[in-house]
Amino acid sequence: MEPRMLLAQVLGFVGAAIAISSFQCKESKKLFLVQIISTMVFSVHYLLLAIDNPSANTGMILNLAGMIRAVFLFFGERKSA
């Protein structure tokens, strides 16, 4: 296996482990921070896969959109009623 593809596989497993660990977060800020990290790792994973398979760009773009969403939720203020 090519070293780049091996790195992509490792990043995929690391991203999945981080995403699964986000279910253990009790505070919403921590949850969104873990999701940001997970989507960044998955974006790099898809970037490495896209070198050989351009259709992986779709996965990368969707993960970047999820990361932007998590950033807005992380920095957003909750207004009390």
N, C-alpha and C positions, 0 to 999 in steps of 0.2 A: 504494500500500500504506500502511496506517495505521502511524504511527510506533511504536506499541506492538508491532504484529506484526513490524515490521522489527527491533526490539530483540530480540524473542523468537527470530527466526531467527539473528541474530548471536550471541546467547547459546548457541543450539544448536550452531553451528559452533565457538565457543570451547570449549564443554564437550566436544565430540567431539575437538578437537585436544588438550585437556588429557588426556583419557582415553587417547588413542593414545600420547601422550608418556609415560604411566605405564609402558609396556612397556620403556622405556629405563632404569628405575630398578634399581639393583643391590642397594640396601639395602631391607629390608622396611619400616622406619620411613618412609623417603622415599616408597616405593610407596603406603603407606596414606595419607600426607599428601596426595599428588597425587590419590588417589581421593576423599578427603574434599572437596577443592577442586572436583573434577570433578562430584561428585554435588550439591554446593551450587549450582553454576552450572546444572546440568540441572534442579534443583528450581525455581529462579527462572524458567527457561525454560518449564517446564510450568505454573507459576503464571500467567505472562502468557498462555499459551495457554488456560488454564482460564476466563479471563474471558468468552470467547466460546463455549467448548466445555467444559461441565462434566465430560465424560468424561476430560479431560486431568488431572483431580485424581488419577486412579489412577496415572499416571506419576509425578506429584509425590510421592505417598505411597510408592511403591516406591523412588524415589531417596532419599527421607529414610530409609527403612529400611536401604538400602545404606550411607548415610552413618553411621548409628548403628553398624552392623556394623564399618565401617572405623575409627570412633573407638574402639570396644572393642579392635580388633586393634592399633591404634596405641598405646594406653595399656596394653595387657595385658603382663604379664611372662611371659617364656618360662622355664619351669623346666627345669633340666638334669636328665637321668636319673641 
